[in-house]
Amino acid sequence: SQQGEEDPQALSIQEGENATMNCSYKTSINNLQWYRQNSGRGLVHLILIRSNEREKHSGRLRVTLDTSKKSSSLLITASRAADTASYFCASDGNNNAGNMLTFGGGTRLMVKP
Amino acid sequence: NAGVTQTPKFQVLKTGQSMTLQCAQDMNHNSMYWYRQDPGMGLRLIYYSASEGTTDKGEVPNGYNVSRLNKREFSLRLESAAPSQTSVYFCASRGTYNEQFFGPGTRLTVL
């Protein structure tokens, strides 16, 4: 398997707290993407960070990328109960004719009201 | 715009039966993908189509075939279903900035 790894596998926090999820990948990349999946639904694209970027923000989301360590993190600030979902990172590798994404195993986030 | 649609939403098969999962997108995307997701895991790529008329194997293609019928539609066929193919199947298409748009999924159980 070429899947990356995500850490932690599960995270439970209180509403208002910040949630941090980490992702490691194996090959050099064009970009790294984060997706969200609500229970029983398809994945929804959240944010994309290119290999030449180190940090990116979108609303309450902050993504960092460290290509030297082949790792990324997703920070959700001021979490809400509605943020409860699984979060997946996906790496878009170089030399990838089909622009295929390699997904991590996901972090299950529960935000308690 | 409906985005990416998939049919059926649920399906139960007996071992050895065949079926085709349908996928369509209305975003005029060139590339389309089929994934499977097993409990507690991420997605694994079964097949993809970089453009109309082309298809290629992904990470787990055994037991599956695909057809890129036209630019909109990309179908996945199980010729002889096996219990190991019990999974949730997602179709996706690739957007301008390489992000992928996913359908709602098909939950398949093979008895």
Interface residues (C-beta under 8 A of the other chain):
Chain A: S1 Q2 Q3 N30 N31 Q33 Y35 G40 R41 G42 L43 V44 H45 L48 F88 A90 D92 A97 G98 N99 M100 L101 F103 G104 G105 G106
Chain B: V4 S31 Y33 Y35 G40 M41 G42 L43 R44 L45 Y48 A50 D56 G58 E59 F90 A92 R94 G95 Y97 N98 E99 Q100 F101 F102 G103 P104 G105
